[in-house]
Amino acid sequence: MKRSRTDVPLKLWVVLARAFDAVERHSRASIARFGLGTTEFGVLEVLFHKGELPVSEVQRRILVESSSTTYVVDKLCDRGLVRRRPSDRDRRVTLLALTPAGRRLMERIFPPHADAMRHAVAALPPREQARAVRVLRALGTGAARRLKAKEDHDDHD
């Protein structure tokens, strides 16, 4: 199949990847100022905003493999920032929550991180940022649906 010089879907993929990389570099630099890795910050951030959650839900929200999450949570527990406890309803489920020290840390470091991220996307005016959120959400949702349909189809072959 012959491709045109401007194969828009492929160009979109490259532009999207480069844009993500540029914004992600702002995020990594911001997080590094606080002596944290991106996965550590991701765990702290989701618990800061969502409260106590099962480990599996934290993994789902930060898009990290199970073994990586376990290692990071171990480190955060050792530092006294996160605590684990078994669920009262299902002993197979482990819940994670910020400790008071973890909450104090996030109250101190999240506002400057949020400012850094606002600065990172400020190349677009607010209206375009809102539009980008809608377009990228539709792209992500549609791509996920198509992948699931393909996997379901492949499972039945």
C-alpha positions as CSV (number, residue, x, y, z in Angstrom):
1,M,0.0,0.0,0.0
2,K,1.4,3.3,-1.0
3,R,1.6,6.1,1.6
4,S,1.2,9.7,0.8
5,R,3.9,12.2,1.9
6,T,1.4,13.4,4.5
7,D,0.0,10.3,6.1
8,V,-1.9,12.1,8.8
9,P,-2.5,9.3,11.3
10,L,1.3,8.5,11.3
11,K,2.1,12.2,11.6
12,L,-0.4,12.5,14.4
13,W,1.4,9.7,16.3
14,V,4.8,11.3,15.9
15,V,3.5,14.8,16.9
16,L,1.6,13.3,19.9
17,A,4.7,11.4,21.0
18,R,7.0,14.5,20.7
19,A,4.5,16.7,22.5
20,F,4.1,14.1,25.3
21,D,7.9,13.9,25.6
22,A,8.3,17.7,25.9
23,V,5.6,18.0,28.6
24,E,6.9,14.9,30.4
25,R,10.3,16.5,30.7
26,H,8.8,19.4,32.5
27,S,7.1,16.9,34.9
28,R,10.2,14.9,35.5
29,A,12.3,18.1,36.2
30,S,9.6,19.4,38.6
31,I,9.4,16.0,40.5
32,A,13.1,15.6,40.7
33,R,13.4,18.9,42.6
34,F,11.7,17.1,45.5
35,G,13.9,14.0,45.4
36,L,11.2,11.7,44.0
37,G,10.9,9.6,40.9
38,T,7.9,9.8,38.6
39,T,6.4,6.6,39.9
40,E,6.8,7.6,43.5
41,F,5.2,10.9,42.8
42,G,2.4,9.2,40.9
43,V,1.6,7.0,43.9
44,L,1.7,10.0,46.3
45,E,-0.4,12.2,43.9
46,V,-3.2,9.6,43.4
47,L,-3.5,9.0,47.1
48,F,-3.4,12.7,47.8
49,H,-6.3,13.4,45.5
50,K,-8.3,10.2,45.8
51,G,-7.6,9.1,49.4
52,E,-7.2,5.5,50.5
53,L,-7.2,3.1,47.5
54,P,-6.5,-0.6,46.9
55,V,-3.1,-1.2,45.4
56,S,-4.7,-2.5,42.2
57,E,-6.5,0.8,41.7
58,V,-3.3,2.8,42.3
59,Q,-1.6,0.7,39.7
60,R,-4.4,1.2,37.2
61,R,-4.4,5.0,37.8
62,I,-0.7,5.5,37.4
63,L,-0.2,2.9,34.6
64,V,2.7,1.1,36.1
65,E,3.4,-2.7,36.3
66,S,2.6,-4.5,39.5
67,S,6.2,-5.3,40.4
68,S,7.3,-1.7,39.9
69,T,4.4,-0.5,42.1
70,T,5.3,-2.9,44.9
71,Y,8.9,-1.7,44.9
72,V,7.9,1.9,44.9
73,V,5.3,1.4,47.7
74,D,7.9,-0.4,49.8
75,K,10.2,2.6,49.4
76,L,7.4,5.1,50.3
77,C,6.4,3.0,53.3
78,D,10.0,2.9,54.5
79,R,10.2,6.7,54.2
80,G,7.0,7.0,56.3
81,L,5.0,8.6,53.5
82,V,2.5,5.8,52.7
83,R,0.9,3.1,54.9
84,R,-0.5,-0.3,53.9
85,R,-3.4,-2.1,55.6
86,P,-5.6,-5.0,54.8
87,S,-9.1,-4.3,53.7
88,D,-11.8,-4.9,56.3
89,R,-14.1,-6.3,53.6
90,D,-11.7,-8.5,51.7
91,R,-8.4,-9.6,53.3
92,R,-6.9,-10.3,49.9
93,V,-7.0,-6.6,49.2
94,T,-4.3,-4.3,50.5
95,L,-5.2,-0.6,50.9
96,L,-2.8,2.3,50.6
97,A,-3.1,5.7,52.1
98,L,-0.8,8.7,52.8
99,T,0.5,9.0,56.3
100,P,0.3,12.4,57.9
101,A,4.0,13.0,56.8
102,G,3.0,12.0,53.2
103,R,0.0,14.4,53.3
104,R,2.2,17.3,54.6
105,L,4.8,16.5,51.8
106,M,2.2,16.6,49.1
107,E,0.6,19.8,50.5
108,R,4.0,21.4,50.2
109,I,5.1,20.0,46.8
110,F,2.0,19.6,44.7
111,P,1.2,23.3,44.3
112,P,4.6,24.1,42.7
113,H,4.4,20.9,40.6
114,A,0.9,22.0,39.4
115,D,2.4,25.4,38.5
116,A,5.2,23.7,36.5
117,M,2.7,21.7,34.6
118,R,0.5,24.8,33.9
119,H,3.7,26.4,32.5
120,A,4.5,23.4,30.4
121,V,1.2,23.5,28.5
122,A,1.0,27.3,28.4
123,A,2.0,27.3,24.7
124,L,-1.7,26.8,24.2
125,P,-4.2,29.3,25.4
126,P,-6.8,28.0,28.0
127,R,-9.5,27.5,25.4
128,E,-7.2,25.4,23.2
129,Q,-6.0,23.5,26.3
130,A,-9.7,22.5,27.0
131,R,-10.1,21.6,23.3
132,A,-7.0,19.5,23.4
133,V,-8.3,17.6,26.5
134,R,-11.5,16.8,24.7
135,V,-9.7,15.7,21.5
136,L,-7.1,13.6,23.2
137,R,-9.7,12.0,25.5
138,A,-11.7,10.9,22.4
139,L,-8.5,9.7,20.8
140,G,-7.4,7.6,23.8
141,T,-10.9,6.2,24.4
142,G,-11.3,5.3,20.8
143,A,-7.9,3.7,20.6
144,A,-8.6,1.7,23.7
145,R,-11.9,0.5,22.4
146,R,-10.3,-0.6,19.1
147,L,-7.6,-2.5,20.9
148,K,-10.1,-4.3,23.1
149,A,-12.2,-5.2,20.0
150,K,-9.1,-6.5,18.3
151,E,-8.0,-8.5,21.3
152,D,-11.6,-9.9,21.7
153,H,-11.6,-10.8,18.0
154,D,-8.1,-12.5,18.2
155,D,-9.3,-14.5,21.3
156,H,-12.1,-16.0,19.3
157,D,-9.9,-17.1,16.4
